[in-house]
């Protein structure tokens, strides 16, 4: 799918879709509740839809009550054998693999697209230490697991992704024995806190010490009657940056008390000397006096694409740390951002863990490619609204992974 983005002013209000991160966690948690959970605001992202299909395969029932409310009746007994597909969701495969490992049975788990090229050897390296049989395709999907997870003590390296830890935090409360997890060099700590928050709402108790030691009682039961999925700060980032760059857009639906990692964008905007206004109508950003900034995105790497757009229109040199977190995403985002924005005339240097953006140049029109990465497509789109002859984006359908209505929202906001 090819989209032509024209230069124009975005004006109006945009209601941000639900968080696919919060959605996937809570959908799976609802499946582990043997009773009924009334879920509000489950989104239509590909990742959430994949999780809904997987819990149905495991035996949960899903009933749409209204446009905003879904009833999930949890799995009563996990099947003896089941085939599951996480789509392109790295979080999905890491959560559901660990949760399936906590149950007897044989589970074949695969994925699609770039997920097939992302390493999953964590499961062989760690689940096997807790009594689970694991067979992968040389560390990649598809993977076969046969439980049952026993619990106990385990040390993991959290430097690559916190998602493996989140999977274990969801699974180990179901084990027969109590468990102690020790995490070294943990990254994306806010996402771990999101998992802990979701688990707490489902009645699961976990004690943690400085996000390094997690003490988990076994034989716990998931129990929650109602859950509302938060709006997504990751998706909001593109509109918040658009607002900072001069589009009169009001961003609606966000919680200022959210534990989502990407609420840190507000700090980056402050670093760039932008003024943030939040009231009952939503959030707007005044970036008239913006300047180059420094920001550490190690714990919120999904912000990189939006931050690059912001930096492109700040006169001077912006530095963002955390580049090592970008390699195993839907694309190698550091390299892809450098390549695609390079086509627009923006110079981006990659030096170890540091990205330097040389902003303030006049961007030019070009044919760009999303590399099948939803966040690349969306950040290019916002940049395109400021380029005299606009830009072309191929692979634009990638937005369905997290924000299927993005192109509709862009069209609505740019109507004359």
N, C-alpha and C positions, 0 to 999 in steps of 0.2 A: 504494500500500500504506500502510495506516494502522496504527500501533503505539500501544498504550496502555501507557505506562510507569508502574508503580505505585511508591509509596514502599516501600522495603525495604532490607534489608542484603544486600550482595553479600559472599559469603564463600567461600573456597576458593582454588584455583589456576587460572590461565589460561595456556595455552601460546600465545604470540603467533605469528600467521601470518608467512609469509615476506615480505620486503620487495619490493613491486612495483617499486620503483626499481632495486634490485639485480637483481631478476628480469628486467626488460625489457632492461637492459644486457647481462646475461650470456647471455640467450637469443639476442639478435642477434649477439653476439660468437661464440657457438657456431655460428651459421649461416654465419659468415664463415670458420670453420675447415673446410677441405676434408675433414678426417678426422672422427672420432667423439669427441664430448664427452659424458661421463657427468655429468648434472646431478642434483644432489640438492636437494630441498625447493623446487621450483618451485611457486608458489602457484596458487590458483584464482581470483584476482581478475580482473575483466573486462579490466583493462589487460594482464595477463600472457597471458590467453587470446587477446586480439587480436594480441599480438606473435607467439605461436605460430602462429596462422593465417596471419599475413603471411609468416613465414619459410617456411612450407609452400608458399605461393603463389610464392615466389621459387625454390623447388626443393629446400629442405631436407627431410629426412625426420625425423619425430618418433615415437619409439616409447616407450610406457610400460612400464618394466621392473618396477616395483613401485609401491606407494603413494607412496614417497618418491623414487624414482629414475626419471629420464627419459633416454633416449638420443637425442641429436641428431646426425645426420649432415649436415654442412654442404653448402651449395650448391656444386655442381661448376661450373656455368655459369649466370650470371644470364640470365633470359629476355630476348628482344628487346622484348617488350611485356608489361606486367603492371598489373593494377588492385589496389590495396591499400586497406585501411580500418583506421585506427588506433583506431576506436571513439571514446571520449571522452578518450583519453590524449594530453595535450600533450607529454609526454616521448616517447611512442611515435612521434608524427608527426615530431618534430624529429630523432630518431635515425635513423629509417628513410629519411626523405627525403634526408638527407646521404649515408647509406650507398649508397642507390640511385644517387645522383648520381655516385658513384665508379665506376660501371659503365656500359658502353654499353647503350643501350636506351631505351625510352620508358616512363615509369612514371607512372601516374595515381593520385594519393593523395588520399583523402578521410577524413572522420571523421563523428562523430555528435554530437547534442545540443549542449552548450555549446561544444564544440570548434569548431563551425562559426562561432561568433561571436568567436573569439579570433584576433587578427591573426597572420599568417604571412608578412608581407612581407619578413622577414629573408632568405628564400631568393632572392627576386628582387633584393634589394639586394646580396647577397654571393656567392651561387653563380655568378651570371652573370660575376663578375670572374675566375672560374677556369674559364671555358669551358663552363659548363652553360647550356642553354636552359631557361628557367623561365617558365611561364605560370600565373598564379593567377586567382582570382575577385576582382579588385580588392584583393589583399592577404590574401584569405581562402581557405579550402578550398572546393572541391577545387583541387588544384594538379597541374600536369603538368610533369615534368622530363625532360630528355634529356641524358645525360652524353656525354663522360666528364670528370670532374673532373681538372684538370691539376696541381693543387698550386701552390706559389709563396708569395708573401707576401700577407697579408690582415690588415686591422684591423677589429675588431668592437666594438660597444658591448654590454657585458655587463650593463648596469643593469636591463634588463627581465627577462631570464631567462638562466640559465646553460645551459639545455637546448640552445640552438642551438650553443653552444661544445662541449658534450659530443658532439653529432652530428658536428661537424667533426673532433673528436679521434678519433672512431671511423672516419671516412671517409678522412682525409688520409694515414694510413699505407698506404693502398692505391693512392695516386696515383703517377704515373710520376716526378714531381719531388719533391724535398724541399720542406718548407713551413715557414714561420714565421708563427705566429698571434700577433697582439697584441690583448689584451683590455683595454678601458678600463672602469673603474667596475664591475668584475665583482661580482655578487651570488651568494649561495648557493654560496660557495667549497667547503664540504664536499661538495656534490654533484659538483663538478668533480673533487675528489679521489677520490670513489667511482668515477668513470669511469676515472681514471688507474689506480686499483687494479685494476679489472676488466681493463683493457687489459694491465697488467703480467702478470696471471695468464695471459693469452692470448698472451704472448710479444711484445707490442708495446712498443717503446721510445719514450718521449717525454721530452724534457728541458723543465723549466719553471723560470722565474725569477719568484718572488714572485706567481705566478698572473697575471702580466701578459704574459709572453712564453713561447710554447710552440714548441719546435723539434722538428719531426717528420720523420723520414727516410721517403722514399717506398719503394715496392716491398717493404713488409714483409708477412709472412705471419702470420695468426692460427693459434695452435697451443696447444691445451689438452686434456688427456685427462679431467680431472675438475674439477668446480666445485660448490661448495655455496652456495646462496643463504642469506643471513643472515635472521634474524627481524627484523621491522619495528619500529623505534623509533617511527615515526609512529603506527602502530596501538596500540602499547603505551602511548602518552601518556595515553589516556583512562582506562586501568586504573591507571596510576601516580598520576594525579590522584585517582581514586576512592579509592585506598589512602591518599593524603595527607589526604583529607577524612573518613576514619573507616571505610571499608569494609575489613574484614580480608581483603585479596586479595593473593596472592603471584603475581608476574608472572614467568613462566618463558620461557626460550629465548633471552634477549638476550645479546649480546656486549658486555662493558664496554670492549672495545678497538675497537669499531665506528667506522668513519669516517662513518657516517650523520649527517646534519646534526641530526636531531632527538634525538640523545643529549644535546644541549644542554639538554633539559628537566631533566636532573639539576641543572644549574647554576641554572635558574629555581626549582626546588624548594628548593635551598640558600638562594637569595635570599629565599625565603618562610619561612625558618627551619624547614624540614622536615628530619627526620633520615632518611637513606637507609641501609638495611641490605641488603647483598648477600652471599649465601652460596650453598652448593651447591643449596639448594632454590629460589632465585630472588631477586627483589627485592621488598622491602616498604618502605613509606614511613610514617613517624610524623609526622603534621602537627598534633599536639595543640597545639603552641605556634606555629602558623603566624601569619604577619603579612602585611600588604600588601607588595608588592615592586615592584622596577623591573627590566625586562629588555629587551634589544635583540634582537628576533627577525628582524632584517633578513636574516640568512643562514639562517634556519630558519623561514620564514613559515607553514609548515604547522602549527606549534605554537600559533598564535593561538587556535583554537577550544578546545583543552584548557586553555590558560592562562586563558581567559576564565572557564571553569568554576571553576578554582582561585581566581581573583581574586574571583569572586562570593561565596565563602565565607571571604574574609579581611576582617576588620573594618577598613574604611578605603579609602584611595585607592591603586589599583595603576596603574602606567604601563608600557605596552609600546610600544616603537618598531618601525617597519618597516611601517606601514600601507600604504605605497605598493606593497608587494609583493602585496597582497591582491586587487587589482582584476581581474586576468586569471586567476583560478582558475575552478573549476567554477561559482562564483557570485562576486559582488563581496563577498567575505567580510567586510570591515569593516562595510559597510552592513548586510549580512544579520545578522551577529552583534548589531549594535545593535538591529535591528528585532525579531528573534526573542526575544532576552533581555529586550528592553523589554516584551514581552508578559508576561514572568514577573515584571516589577517591578524589573528591574535596570537602572540608569542607566549608559549607556556614551557617553562623549564622543569624537568624532573631530575632531582638530585637526591638520591637515596630516599629518605622519608619526607622530603620537602618538595612541595609544588610552588613554583613562583610564576605568577601571572603578571604580565606587563600590560597593564590596562591603560585605557584612555585613547587608544587608536580608533580610527573610524573603521568599523567592520564593513566588509564587502559581501555581496551576494555570492552564493556558491551552491552546488549540489552536495548535500550532506547525507550521511547514513547513520542510522541509530545503532547499528551493530546488534540489532534485536534486543536492545537494552532500553527498557521503559524510561529510565531516568535520563538517558542521553537524548531520547526523542523529545522529552518535555523541556529540558534546558535549552536545546537548540531552538525550540519553538518560541520561547520567551525572547531569546536573543534576536530571532528573526523579525519580531515586531518592531525592532529599532533599526533595522537595516533598510536602506533606501529602496532597493529593489526586492526586498524580502529574501527568502531562501527556500530551497526544496529539501524535504526530508523524506528519504526512502526508509522502509522498514517502520513506518509510523504506527503500524498496528501493535507494536510492542507495548504501548501504553495499557493494553488490556490486562497486563499482569497485575497492575496496582490501581489504575485510574482509568477505567474504560470510557468514562464520560469526558475525558480531558479535551478532546477535539471539539466536542459539542459545547463545552464551557468556553473554550477559546473563541469559537464562532459567535456565541451569544454575547460575549463581552466586547467583541469588536464590531458588532452591528452598528451601522450609522443611524 
